[in-house]
Amino acid sequence: MKVEVTIAKEKKLPNGAVEALQKEFDCRLESRFPNCQLTVRREGSDGLTIFSGDRNEVSELLQETWKCALLLAFAHAPI
């Protein structure tokens, strides 16, 4: 399975948020879907593309992971 996540460039995110999402989502995907390939990048708009997989399951997992990644990024952001 291949998963591509795009995040809108105009979204203001704390430093490290995209990297935190990539790392955490990759771990979570790999535990459920061995040999899954993940790409996360900044683009013109938000998006989720899944090739040969369960969209609902991946979408729910992404939502859970995004919340966790943002919490981690905000926790490590300078005050």
Biopython code that builds the backbone (N, CA, C, O; Angstrom):
import numpy as np
from Bio.PDB.StructureBuilder import StructureBuilder

atoms = [
    (1, "MET", "N", (0.848, -1.172, 0.000)),
    (1, "MET", "CA", (0.000, 0.000, 0.000)),
    (1, "MET", "C", (0.894, 1.237, 0.000)),
    (1, "MET", "O", (1.994, 1.239, 0.553)),
    (2, "LYS", "N", (0.387, 2.276, -0.633)),
    (2, "LYS", "CA", (1.100, 3.545, -0.687)),
    (2, "LYS", "C", (0.155, 4.643, -0.199)),
    (2, "LYS", "O", (-1.002, 4.700, -0.614)),
    (3, "VAL", "N", (0.652, 5.516, 0.684)),
    (3, "VAL", "CA", (-0.145, 6.600, 1.252)),
    (3, "VAL", "C", (0.593, 7.911, 1.034)),
    (3, "VAL", "O", (1.783, 8.025, 1.326)),
    (4, "GLU", "N", (-0.131, 8.901, 0.516)),
    (4, "GLU", "CA", (0.433, 10.240, 0.338)),
    (4, "GLU", "C", (-0.422, 11.241, 1.111)),
    (4, "GLU", "O", (-1.641, 11.291, 0.948)),
    (5, "VAL", "N", (0.233, 12.035, 1.952)),
    (5, "VAL", "CA", (-0.439, 13.071, 2.735)),
    (5, "VAL", "C", (0.132, 14.409, 2.297)),
    (5, "VAL", "O", (1.349, 14.598, 2.287)),
    (6, "THR", "N", (-0.746, 15.335, 1.937)),
    (6, "THR", "CA", (-0.294, 16.689, 1.620)),
    (6, "THR", "C", (-0.897, 17.647, 2.638)),
    (6, "THR", "O", (-2.043, 17.498, 3.062)),
    (7, "ILE", "N", (-0.092, 18.633, 3.016)),
    (7, "ILE", "CA", (-0.494, 19.636, 4.000)),
    (7, "ILE", "C", (-0.385, 21.001, 3.337)),
    (7, "ILE", "O", (0.641, 21.330, 2.740)),
    (8, "ALA", "N", (-1.434, 21.785, 3.444)),
    (8, "ALA", "CA", (-1.473, 23.096, 2.800)),
    (8, "ALA", "C", (-0.301, 23.952, 3.277)),
    (8, "ALA", "O", (-0.022, 24.044, 4.472)),
    (9, "LYS", "N", (0.378, 24.577, 2.307)),
    (9, "LYS", "CA", (1.541, 25.416, 2.616)),
    (9, "LYS", "C", (1.181, 26.598, 3.501)),
    (9, "LYS", "O", (1.984, 27.027, 4.330)),
    (10, "GLU", "N", (-0.040, 27.131, 3.326)),
    (10, "GLU", "CA", (-0.408, 28.327, 4.082)),
    (10, "GLU", "C", (-0.766, 28.031, 5.542)),
    (10, "GLU", "O", (-0.943, 28.958, 6.332)),
    (11, "LYS", "N", (-0.873, 26.758, 5.907)),
    (11, "LYS", "CA", (-1.151, 26.407, 7.301)),
    (11, "LYS", "C", (0.057, 26.753, 8.156)),
    (11, "LYS", "O", (1.186, 26.379, 7.840)),
    (12, "LYS", "N", (-0.195, 27.466, 9.232)),
    (12, "LYS", "CA", (0.886, 27.786, 10.164)),
    (12, "LYS", "C", (1.026, 26.635, 11.142)),
    (12, "LYS", "O", (0.099, 26.307, 11.884)),
    (13, "LEU", "N", (2.193, 26.036, 11.127)),
    (13, "LEU", "CA", (2.479, 24.890, 11.990)),
    (13, "LEU", "C", (3.732, 25.157, 12.792)),
    (13, "LEU", "O", (4.624, 25.868, 12.330)),
    (14, "PRO", "N", (3.815, 24.598, 13.988)),
    (14, "PRO", "CA", (5.049, 24.749, 14.752)),
    (14, "PRO", "C", (6.193, 24.017, 14.060)),
    (14, "PRO", "O", (5.975, 23.055, 13.323)),
    (15, "ASN", "N", (7.402, 24.479, 14.304)),
    (15, "ASN", "CA", (8.576, 23.818, 13.738)),
    (15, "ASN", "C", (8.571, 22.348, 14.131)),
    (15, "ASN", "O", (8.343, 22.002, 15.290)),
    (16, "GLY", "N", (8.819, 21.511, 13.178)),
    (16, "GLY", "CA", (8.908, 20.080, 13.431)),
    (16, "GLY", "C", (7.593, 19.328, 13.337)),
    (16, "GLY", "O", (7.576, 18.108, 13.497)),
    (17, "ALA", "N", (6.491, 20.021, 13.082)),
    (17, "ALA", "CA", (5.184, 19.352, 13.038)),
    (17, "ALA", "C", (5.094, 18.357, 11.889)),
    (17, "ALA", "O", (4.604, 17.243, 12.069)),
    (18, "VAL", "N", (5.558, 18.748, 10.721)),
    (18, "VAL", "CA", (5.480, 17.854, 9.557)),
    (18, "VAL", "C", (6.373, 16.631, 9.772)),
    (18, "VAL", "O", (5.983, 15.506, 9.459)),
    (19, "GLU", "N", (7.547, 16.855, 10.297)),
    (19, "GLU", "CA", (8.466, 15.744, 10.558)),
    (19, "GLU", "C", (7.909, 14.817, 11.627)),
    (19, "GLU", "O", (8.037, 13.597, 11.525)),
    (20, "ALA", "N", (7.287, 15.398, 12.662)),
    (20, "ALA", "CA", (6.684, 14.582, 13.720)),
    (20, "ALA", "C", (5.544, 13.739, 13.159)),
    (20, "ALA", "O", (5.395, 12.569, 13.512)),
    (21, "LEU", "N", (4.741, 14.342, 12.281)),
    (21, "LEU", "CA", (3.651, 13.598, 11.661)),
    (21, "LEU", "C", (4.203, 12.457, 10.813)),
    (21, "LEU", "O", (3.724, 11.326, 10.904)),
    (22, "GLN", "N", (5.193, 12.744, 10.000)),
    (22, "GLN", "CA", (5.797, 11.725, 9.135)),
    (22, "GLN", "C", (6.299, 10.544, 9.967)),
    (22, "GLN", "O", (6.008, 9.389, 9.659)),
    (23, "LYS", "N", (7.040, 10.840, 11.000)),
    (23, "LYS", "CA", (7.645, 9.786, 11.823)),
    (23, "LYS", "C", (6.575, 8.959, 12.535)),
    (23, "LYS", "O", (6.599, 7.730, 12.475)),
    (24, "GLU", "N", (5.647, 9.622, 13.201)),
    (24, "GLU", "CA", (4.632, 8.921, 13.985)),
    (24, "GLU", "C", (3.660, 8.153, 13.088)),
    (24, "GLU", "O", (3.313, 7.010, 13.384)),
    (25, "PHE", "N", (3.222, 8.780, 11.995)),
    (25, "PHE", "CA", (2.276, 8.120, 11.092)),
    (25, "PHE", "C", (2.924, 6.919, 10.417)),
    (25, "PHE", "O", (2.277, 5.889, 10.228)),
    (26, "ASP", "N", (4.182, 7.043, 10.058)),
    (26, "ASP", "CA", (4.895, 5.926, 9.440)),
    (26, "ASP", "C", (4.952, 4.734, 10.395)),
    (26, "ASP", "O", (4.739, 3.594, 9.981)),
    (27, "CYS", "N", (5.237, 4.994, 11.657)),
    (27, "CYS", "CA", (5.283, 3.910, 12.655)),
    (27, "CYS", "C", (3.922, 3.248, 12.807)),
    (27, "CYS", "O", (3.819, 2.022, 12.847)),
    (28, "ARG", "N", (2.877, 4.068, 12.891)),
    (28, "ARG", "CA", (1.530, 3.526, 13.071)),
    (28, "ARG", "C", (1.052, 2.761, 11.836)),
    (28, "ARG", "O", (0.422, 1.711, 11.958)),
    (29, "LEU", "N", (1.348, 3.280, 10.668)),
    (29, "LEU", "CA", (0.972, 2.574, 9.439)),
    (29, "LEU", "C", (1.703, 1.245, 9.333)),
    (29, "LEU", "O", (1.102, 0.218, 9.019)),
    (30, "GLU", "N", (2.995, 1.272, 9.595)),
    (30, "GLU", "CA", (3.811, 0.067, 9.451)),
    (30, "GLU", "C", (3.349, -1.039, 10.399)),
    (30, "GLU", "O", (3.439, -2.219, 10.063)),
    (31, "SER", "N", (2.850, -0.661, 11.593)),
    (31, "SER", "CA", (2.383, -1.678, 12.535)),
    (31, "SER", "C", (1.099, -2.350, 12.053)),
    (31, "SER", "O", (0.852, -3.510, 12.382)),
    (32, "ARG", "N", (0.284, -1.642, 11.283)),
    (32, "ARG", "CA", (-0.970, -2.210, 10.769)),
    (32, "ARG", "C", (-0.853, -2.721, 9.344)),
    (32, "ARG", "O", (-1.517, -3.685, 8.962)),
    (33, "PHE", "N", (-0.010, -2.075, 8.567)),
    (33, "PHE", "CA", (0.139, -2.415, 7.148)),
    (33, "PHE", "C", (1.625, -2.556, 6.817)),
    (33, "PHE", "O", (2.247, -1.595, 6.365)),
    (34, "PRO", "N", (2.201, -3.738, 7.036)),
    (34, "PRO", "CA", (3.622, -3.929, 6.728)),
    (34, "PRO", "C", (3.928, -3.561, 5.275)),
    (34, "PRO", "O", (3.110, -3.779, 4.381)),
    (35, "ASN", "N", (5.093, -3.010, 5.061)),
    (35, "ASN", "CA", (5.568, -2.608, 3.739)),
    (35, "ASN", "C", (4.793, -1.441, 3.133)),
    (35, "ASN", "O", (4.786, -1.267, 1.914)),
    (36, "CYS", "N", (4.153, -0.656, 3.963)),
    (36, "CYS", "CA", (3.444, 0.533, 3.494)),
    (36, "CYS", "C", (4.455, 1.645, 3.217)),
    (36, "CYS", "O", (5.399, 1.835, 3.984)),
    (37, "GLN", "N", (4.257, 2.374, 2.126)),
    (37, "GLN", "CA", (5.119, 3.500, 1.782)),
    (37, "GLN", "C", (4.364, 4.789, 2.065)),
    (37, "GLN", "O", (3.236, 4.965, 1.605)),
    (38, "LEU", "N", (4.984, 5.693, 2.824)),
    (38, "LEU", "CA", (4.342, 6.952, 3.199)),
    (38, "LEU", "C", (5.139, 8.129, 2.665)),
    (38, "LEU", "O", (6.367, 8.157, 2.746)),
    (39, "THR", "N", (4.411, 9.109, 2.114)),
    (39, "THR", "CA", (4.993, 10.372, 1.694)),
    (39, "THR", "C", (4.180, 11.486, 2.340)),
    (39, "THR", "O", (2.953, 11.503, 2.242)),
    (40, "VAL", "N", (4.867, 12.419, 3.004)),
    (40, "VAL", "CA", (4.219, 13.601, 3.589)),
    (40, "VAL", "C", (4.946, 14.818, 3.046)),
    (40, "VAL", "O", (6.172, 14.901, 3.120)),
    (41, "ARG", "N", (4.179, 15.774, 2.495)),
    (41, "ARG", "CA", (4.816, 16.976, 1.946)),
    (41, "ARG", "C", (3.849, 18.152, 2.008)),
    (41, "ARG", "O", (2.637, 17.983, 2.145)),
    (42, "ARG", "N", (4.426, 19.353, 1.902)),
    (42, "ARG", "CA", (3.634, 20.583, 1.847)),
    (42, "ARG", "C", (3.234, 20.842, 0.403)),
    (42, "ARG", "O", (4.056, 20.731, -0.507)),
    (43, "GLU", "N", (1.971, 21.187, 0.197)),
    (43, "GLU", "CA", (1.425, 21.440, -1.144)),
    (43, "GLU", "C", (0.461, 22.620, -1.067)),
    (43, "GLU", "O", (0.407, 23.330, -0.064)),
    (44, "GLY", "N", (-0.288, 22.813, -2.128)),
    (44, "GLY", "CA", (-1.258, 23.898, -2.185)),
    (44, "GLY", "C", (-2.479, 23.674, -1.315)),
    (44, "GLY", "O", (-3.132, 24.632, -0.900)),
    (45, "SER", "N", (-2.799, 22.399, -1.032)),
    (45, "SER", "CA", (-3.970, 22.095, -0.215)),
    (45, "SER", "C", (-3.757, 20.788, 0.547)),
    (45, "SER", "O", (-2.850, 20.010, 0.249)),
    (46, "ASP", "N", (-4.624, 20.573, 1.542)),
    (46, "ASP", "CA", (-4.573, 19.326, 2.303)),
    (46, "ASP", "C", (-5.100, 18.191, 1.440)),
    (46, "ASP", "O", (-5.988, 18.390, 0.610)),
    (47, "GLY", "N", (-4.555, 17.010, 1.637)),
    (47, "GLY", "CA", (-5.045, 15.868, 0.880)),
    (47, "GLY", "C", (-4.553, 14.553, 1.439)),
    (47, "GLY", "O", (-3.541, 14.491, 2.138)),
    (48, "LEU", "N", (-5.284, 13.508, 1.120)),
    (48, "LEU", "CA", (-4.916, 12.150, 1.504)),
    (48, "LEU", "C", (-5.204, 11.255, 0.310)),
    (48, "LEU", "O", (-6.340, 11.172, -0.157)),
    (49, "THR", "N", (-4.169, 10.588, -0.178)),
    (49, "THR", "CA", (-4.318, 9.663, -1.296)),
    (49, "THR", "C", (-3.833, 8.300, -0.842)),
    (49, "THR", "O", (-2.738, 8.165, -0.295)),
    (50, "ILE", "N", (-4.665, 7.286, -1.077)),
    (50, "ILE", "CA", (-4.326, 5.928, -0.665)),
    (50, "ILE", "C", (-4.430, 5.023, -1.880)),
    (50, "ILE", "O", (-5.459, 4.984, -2.554)),
    (51, "PHE", "N", (-3.366, 4.302, -2.150)),
    (51, "PHE", "CA", (-3.342, 3.356, -3.249)),
    (51, "PHE", "C", (-3.460, 1.950, -2.672)),
    (51, "PHE", "O", (-2.588, 1.505, -1.925)),
    (52, "SER", "N", (-4.526, 1.260, -3.017)),
    (52, "SER", "CA", (-4.813, -0.123, -2.616)),
    (52, "SER", "C", (-4.829, -0.324, -1.102)),
    (52, "SER", "O", (-4.042, -1.101, -0.561)),
    (53, "GLY", "N", (-5.730, 0.380, -0.430)),
    (53, "GLY", "CA", (-5.883, 0.225, 0.999)),
    (53, "GLY", "C", (-7.244, 0.705, 1.463)),
    (53, "GLY", "O", (-8.018, 1.249, 0.675)),
    (54, "ASP", "N", (-7.536, 0.509, 2.728)),
    (54, "ASP", "CA", (-8.810, 0.906, 3.317)),
    (54, "ASP", "C", (-8.759, 2.382, 3.688)),
    (54, "ASP", "O", (-8.115, 2.754, 4.669)),
    (55, "ARG", "N", (-9.430, 3.222, 2.914)),
    (55, "ARG", "CA", (-9.399, 4.676, 3.117)),
    (55, "ARG", "C", (-9.917, 5.076, 4.494)),
    (55, "ARG", "O", (-9.330, 5.941, 5.143)),
    (56, "ASN", "N", (-10.998, 4.466, 4.945)),
    (56, "ASN", "CA", (-11.561, 4.841, 6.244)),
    (56, "ASN", "C", (-10.596, 4.541, 7.383)),
    (56, "ASN", "O", (-10.414, 5.369, 8.275)),
    (57, "GLU", "N", (-9.987, 3.382, 7.361)),
    (57, "GLU", "CA", (-9.051, 3.002, 8.416)),
    (57, "GLU", "C", (-7.824, 3.912, 8.418)),
    (57, "GLU", "O", (-7.381, 4.357, 9.477)),
    (58, "VAL", "N", (-7.280, 4.186, 7.242)),
    (58, "VAL", "CA", (-6.098, 5.048, 7.143)),
    (58, "VAL", "C", (-6.447, 6.479, 7.546)),
    (58, "VAL", "O", (-5.657, 7.143, 8.216)),
    (59, "SER", "N", (-7.622, 6.956, 7.142)),
    (59, "SER", "CA", (-8.056, 8.309, 7.481)),
    (59, "SER", "C", (-8.203, 8.481, 8.997)),
    (59, "SER", "O", (-7.763, 9.488, 9.552)),
    (60, "GLU", "N", (-8.813, 7.509, 9.662)),
    (60, "GLU", "CA", (-8.950, 7.564, 11.127)),
    (60, "GLU", "C", (-7.579, 7.548, 11.797)),
    (60, "GLU", "O", (-7.333, 8.295, 12.744)),
    (61, "LEU", "N", (-6.707, 6.705, 11.308)),
    (61, "LEU", "CA", (-5.355, 6.615, 11.864)),
    (61, "LEU", "C", (-4.607, 7.933, 11.671)),
    (61, "LEU", "O", (-3.879, 8.368, 12.563)),
    (62, "LEU", "N", (-4.781, 8.568, 10.516)),
    (62, "LEU", "CA", (-4.148, 9.859, 10.254)),
    (62, "LEU", "C", (-4.659, 10.925, 11.224)),
    (62, "LEU", "O", (-3.869, 11.710, 11.750)),
    (63, "GLN", "N", (-5.961, 10.959, 11.464)),
    (63, "GLN", "CA", (-6.526, 11.949, 12.387)),
    (63, "GLN", "C", (-5.958, 11.783, 13.795)),
    (63, "GLN", "O", (-5.595, 12.766, 14.440)),
    (64, "GLU", "N", (-5.882, 10.551, 14.266)),
    (64, "GLU", "CA", (-5.307, 10.276, 15.590)),
    (64, "GLU", "C", (-3.840, 10.709, 15.635)),
    (64, "GLU", "O", (-3.389, 11.328, 16.599)),
    (65, "THR", "N", (-3.115, 10.372, 14.582)),
    (65, "THR", "CA", (-1.685, 10.666, 14.529)),
    (65, "THR", "C", (-1.430, 12.164, 14.449)),
    (65, "THR", "O", (-0.503, 12.668, 15.085)),
    (66, "TRP", "N", (-2.245, 12.887, 13.672)),
    (66, "TRP", "CA", (-2.090, 14.334, 13.509)),
    (66, "TRP", "C", (-2.223, 15.034, 14.858)),
    (66, "TRP", "O", (-1.429, 15.918, 15.178)),
    (67, "LYS", "N", (-3.218, 14.646, 15.647)),
    (67, "LYS", "CA", (-3.403, 15.228, 16.980)),
    (67, "LYS", "C", (-2.173, 14.990, 17.845)),
    (67, "LYS", "O", (-1.700, 15.898, 18.528)),
    (68, "CYS", "N", (-1.667, 13.780, 17.814)),
    (68, "CYS", "CA", (-0.484, 13.425, 18.603)),
    (68, "CYS", "C", (0.745, 14.202, 18.128)),
    (68, "CYS", "O", (1.514, 14.707, 18.945)),
    (69, "ALA", "N", (0.929, 14.297, 16.815)),
    (69, "ALA", "CA", (2.092, 15.001, 16.258)),
    (69, "ALA", "C", (2.054, 16.484, 16.602)),
    (69, "ALA", "O", (3.088, 17.071, 16.921)),
    (70, "LEU", "N", (0.876, 17.094, 16.542)),
    (70, "LEU", "CA", (0.768, 18.517, 16.898)),
    (70, "LEU", "C", (1.074, 18.740, 18.373)),
    (70, "LEU", "O", (1.741, 19.712, 18.727)),
    (71, "LEU", "N", (0.596, 17.858, 19.229)),
    (71, "LEU", "CA", (0.895, 17.967, 20.656)),
    (71, "LEU", "C", (2.391, 17.869, 20.903)),
    (71, "LEU", "O", (2.950, 18.628, 21.695)),
    (72, "LEU", "N", (3.033, 16.933, 20.223)),
    (72, "LEU", "CA", (4.487, 16.785, 20.370)),
    (72, "LEU", "C", (5.223, 18.009, 19.867)),
    (72, "LEU", "O", (6.164, 18.477, 20.508)),
    (73, "ALA", "N", (4.805, 18.531, 18.728)),
    (73, "ALA", "CA", (5.471, 19.708, 18.152)),
    (73, "ALA", "C", (5.287, 20.932, 19.042)),
    (73, "ALA", "O", (6.232, 21.692, 19.255)),
    (74, "PHE", "N", (4.074, 21.127, 19.565)),
    (74, "PHE", "CA", (3.829, 22.274, 20.452)),
    (74, "PHE", "C", (4.588, 22.117, 21.763)),
    (74, "PHE", "O", (5.045, 23.108, 22.334)),
    (75, "ALA", "N", (4.727, 20.898, 22.242)),
    (75, "ALA", "CA", (5.444, 20.659, 23.491)),
    (75, "ALA", "C", (6.926, 21.013, 23.364)),
    (75, "ALA", "O", (7.565, 21.401, 24.342)),
    (76, "HIS", "N", (7.465, 20.876, 22.154)),
    (76, "HIS", "CA", (8.895, 21.142, 21.931)),
    (76, "HIS", "C", (9.145, 22.517, 21.308)),
    (76, "HIS", "O", (10.295, 22.897, 21.085)),
    (77, "ALA", "N", (8.082, 23.259, 21.029)),
    (77, "ALA", "CA", (8.249, 24.584, 20.430)),
    (77, "ALA", "C", (8.728, 25.574, 21.484)),
    (77, "ALA", "O", (8.308, 25.496, 22.638)),
    (78, "PRO", "N", (9.601, 26.505, 21.104)),
    (78, "PRO", "CA", (10.062, 27.509, 22.058)),
    (78, "PRO", "C", (8.918, 28.430, 22.474)),
    (78, "PRO", "O", (8.016, 28.724, 21.689)),
    (79, "ILE", "N", (8.976, 28.863, 23.690)),
    (79, "ILE", "CA", (7.913, 29.748, 24.212)),
    (79, "ILE", "C", (8.225, 31.191, 23.906)),
    (79, "ILE", "O", (7.451, 32.079, 24.265)),
]
sb = StructureBuilder()
sb.init_structure("model")
sb.init_model(0)
sb.init_chain("A")
sb.init_seg("    ")
for serial, (resi, resn, name, xyz) in enumerate(atoms, 1):
    if name == "N":
        sb.init_residue(resn, " ", resi, " ")
    sb.init_atom(name, np.array(xyz, "f"), 0.0, 1.0, " ", f" {name:<3s}", serial, name[0])
structure = sb.get_structure()
